[in-house]
Amino acid sequence: MPYSINSYIVDAQQKVVSLDWVYTTADGSRGNNWKLQEPYGNTPLANVTEEVAIGWLVEQLPEGEEEALAACIAADAERAAYQAQCVPYTKTETGAFAAPAPEATTQES
């Protein structure tokens, strides 16, 4: 499952009230905090596993959330790839703009 839970908040009645989650695809991750609609269920705190918490999260997230997250992550990856190929041109002493000098490569003997 592409979701994971990093941590959760428990109230004085030992009920989980919010989840810190991450959604991961091959392109990257996005996460947030989800306040459960109510302290969820009658599951004893000792029995709240990551799998149980993910089930609660998935039940409560809006329809289509996974597709929206995947699209955001893909867009983030596209922006990062685009930014990685951009080169800053700076003004030289002559007033012209130039790309940075290529890094000198060192050869090990």
MIKE-510802 format. One record per residue (C-alpha): residue number from 1; residue in one letter; chain; x negated, y negated, z. Coordinates in pm, whole numbers, plus 32768, in hexadecimal, padded with zeros to 4 digits. Layout:
REM MIKE-510802
pagu i NUM&aa A&ch A&u X&v Y&w Z
...
END
This chain:
REM MIKE-510802
pagu i 1&aa M&ch A&u 8000&v 8000&w 8000
pagu i 2&aa P&ch A&u 7F76&v 7EAB&w 7FA7
pagu i 3&aa Y&ch A&u 7FDE&v 7E12&w 80F5
pagu i 4&aa S&ch A&u 7F0F&v 7E18&w 8231
pagu i 5&aa I&ch A&u 7F4D&v 7D86&w 838A
pagu i 6&aa N&ch A&u 7E30&v 7CCB&w 8433
pagu i 7&aa S&ch A&u 7EE3&v 7C84&w 857B
pagu i 8&aa Y&ch A&u 8036&v 7C45&w 8614
pagu i 9&aa I&ch A&u 80D1&v 7B77&w 872B
pagu i 10&aa V&ch A&u 818D&v 7C24&w 8845
pagu i 11&aa D&ch A&u 8283&v 7B76&w 892F
pagu i 12&aa A&ch A&u 82B2&v 7BAD&w 8AA6
pagu i 13&aa Q&ch A&u 83AC&v 7CC7&w 8A60
pagu i 14&aa Q&ch A&u 829B&v 7D81&w 899F
pagu i 15&aa K&ch A&u 8347&v 7D46&w 884F
pagu i 16&aa V&ch A&u 8283&v 7CEA&w 8718
pagu i 17&aa V&ch A&u 82F9&v 7B91&w 86A8
pagu i 18&aa S&ch A&u 820A&v 7B39&w 858A
pagu i 19&aa L&ch A&u 810D&v 7BDE&w 84A4
pagu i 20&aa D&ch A&u 7FCA&v 7B5E&w 8408
pagu i 21&aa W&ch A&u 7FBF&v 7C12&w 82BB
pagu i 22&aa V&ch A&u 7EED&v 7C28&w 817E
pagu i 23&aa Y&ch A&u 7F58&v 7C9C&w 8022
pagu i 24&aa T&ch A&u 7E3A&v 7D20&w 7F4C
pagu i 25&aa T&ch A&u 7E1B&v 7D6F&w 7DDA
pagu i 26&aa A&ch A&u 7CEE&v 7DBA&w 7CFF
pagu i 27&aa D&ch A&u 7CD2&v 7C41&w 7CC2
pagu i 28&aa G&ch A&u 7CC6&v 7BD4&w 7E30
pagu i 29&aa S&ch A&u 7D9A&v 7B96&w 7F64
pagu i 30&aa R&ch A&u 7E98&v 7AA8&w 7FF5
pagu i 31&aa G&ch A&u 7F1C&v 7AA5&w 8158
pagu i 32&aa N&ch A&u 7FF9&v 79EC&w 8247
pagu i 33&aa N&ch A&u 80BC&v 7A0A&w 838A
pagu i 34&aa W&ch A&u 821F&v 7A90&w 8387
pagu i 35&aa K&ch A&u 8305&v 7A43&w 84AA
pagu i 36&aa L&ch A&u 83EB&v 7B6D&w 84C9
pagu i 37&aa Q&ch A&u 855B&v 7B18&w 84B5
pagu i 38&aa E&ch A&u 8583&v 7BA7&w 8614
pagu i 39&aa P&ch A&u 849C&v 7C64&w 86FC
pagu i 40&aa Y&ch A&u 84B3&v 7D92&w 8622
pagu i 41&aa G&ch A&u 8561&v 7ECF&w 868E
pagu i 42&aa N&ch A&u 853C&v 7F9F&w 87C4
pagu i 43&aa T&ch A&u 83ED&v 8034&w 8764
pagu i 44&aa P&ch A&u 8310&v 804C&w 889A
pagu i 45&aa L&ch A&u 81DE&v 7F72&w 886F
pagu i 46&aa A&ch A&u 80FA&v 80A1&w 888F
pagu i 47&aa N&ch A&u 81A4&v 8132&w 8757
pagu i 48&aa V&ch A&u 817A&v 7FFB&w 867D
pagu i 49&aa T&ch A&u 807F&v 806B&w 857B
pagu i 50&aa E&ch A&u 800C&v 7FA7&w 844D
pagu i 51&aa E&ch A&u 80F2&v 8080&w 837B
pagu i 52&aa V&ch A&u 821F&v 8028&w 8456
pagu i 53&aa A&ch A&u 81C9&v 7EB5&w 844F
pagu i 54&aa I&ch A&u 819E&v 7EB9&w 82D4
pagu i 55&aa G&ch A&u 82F5&v 7F5C&w 82B8
pagu i 56&aa W&ch A&u 838F&v 7E3D&w 837F
pagu i 57&aa L&ch A&u 82D8&v 7D3E&w 82A9
pagu i 58&aa V&ch A&u 8344&v 7DD7&w 815F
pagu i 59&aa E&ch A&u 84AE&v 7DF1&w 81D7
pagu i 60&aa Q&ch A&u 84B6&v 7C7F&w 822D
pagu i 61&aa L&ch A&u 83F0&v 7BDE&w 8112
pagu i 62&aa P&ch A&u 84C2&v 7B41&w 7FFD
pagu i 63&aa E&ch A&u 850E&v 7C0F&w 7EC7
pagu i 64&aa G&ch A&u 83F5&v 7BF7&w 7DC8
pagu i 65&aa E&ch A&u 82F0&v 7B86&w 7EC5
pagu i 66&aa E&ch A&u 81F5&v 7C92&w 7E5B
pagu i 67&aa E&ch A&u 8209&v 7C24&w 7CEE
pagu i 68&aa A&ch A&u 81E3&v 7AB7&w 7D53
pagu i 69&aa L&ch A&u 80B5&v 7B06&w 7E2D
pagu i 70&aa A&ch A&u 8013&v 7BD5&w 7D19
pagu i 71&aa A&ch A&u 804C&v 7AB5&w 7C24
pagu i 72&aa C&ch A&u 7FB1&v 79B8&w 7D16
pagu i 73&aa I&ch A&u 7E84&v 7A98&w 7D52
pagu i 74&aa A&ch A&u 7E55&v 7ACA&w 7BDA
pagu i 75&aa A&ch A&u 7E6D&v 7950&w 7BA2
pagu i 76&aa D&ch A&u 7D6B&v 7917&w 7CB7
pagu i 77&aa A&ch A&u 7C81&v 7A0E&w 7C0C
pagu i 78&aa E&ch A&u 7CB1&v 7960&w 7ABB
pagu i 79&aa R&ch A&u 7C66&v 780B&w 7B56
pagu i 80&aa A&ch A&u 7B2E&v 7894&w 7BFF
pagu i 81&aa A&ch A&u 7AB3&v 7931&w 7AB9
pagu i 82&aa Y&ch A&u 7AF0&v 77EB&w 7A01
pagu i 83&aa Q&ch A&u 7A3F&v 771E&w 7B0F
pagu i 84&aa A&ch A&u 7916&v 780E&w 7B0B
pagu i 85&aa Q&ch A&u 78D4&v 77C2&w 799C
pagu i 86&aa C&ch A&u 78EA&v 7646&w 79C4
pagu i 87&aa V&ch A&u 77A2&v 7585&w 79C8
pagu i 88&aa P&ch A&u 7778&v 7431&w 7A71
pagu i 89&aa Y&ch A&u 76CC&v 732E&w 7994
pagu i 90&aa T&ch A&u 7621&v 721A&w 7A58
pagu i 91&aa K&ch A&u 7593&v 70CC&w 79F4
pagu i 92&aa T&ch A&u 741E&v 70D1&w 79AD
pagu i 93&aa E&ch A&u 7321&v 6FB7&w 79DD
pagu i 94&aa T&ch A&u 7361&v 6F4C&w 7874
pagu i 95&aa G&ch A&u 74D6&v 6F29&w 78B2
pagu i 96&aa A&ch A&u 7534&v 7059&w 77E2
pagu i 97&aa F&ch A&u 75EC&v 7181&w 7874
pagu i 98&aa A&ch A&u 7548&v 72D6&w 7879
pagu i 99&aa A&ch A&u 7583&v 7434&w 78FA
pagu i 100&aa P&ch A&u 74A2&v 74B0&w 7A11
pagu i 101&aa A&ch A&u 7355&v 753B&w 79A1
pagu i 102&aa P&ch A&u 7354&v 76B6&w 7985
pagu i 103&aa E&ch A&u 72C2&v 775A&w 7AB8
pagu i 104&aa A&ch A&u 715E&v 77CD&w 7A8C
pagu i 105&aa T&ch A&u 7147&v 7942&w 7A9A
pagu i 106&aa T&ch A&u 7031&v 79DF&w 7B5D
pagu i 107&aa Q&ch A&u 6F99&v 7B20&w 7AED
pagu i 108&aa E&ch A&u 6F0F&v 7C0D&w 7BEC
pagu i 109&aa S&ch A&u 6DCC&v 7CB7&w 7B93
END
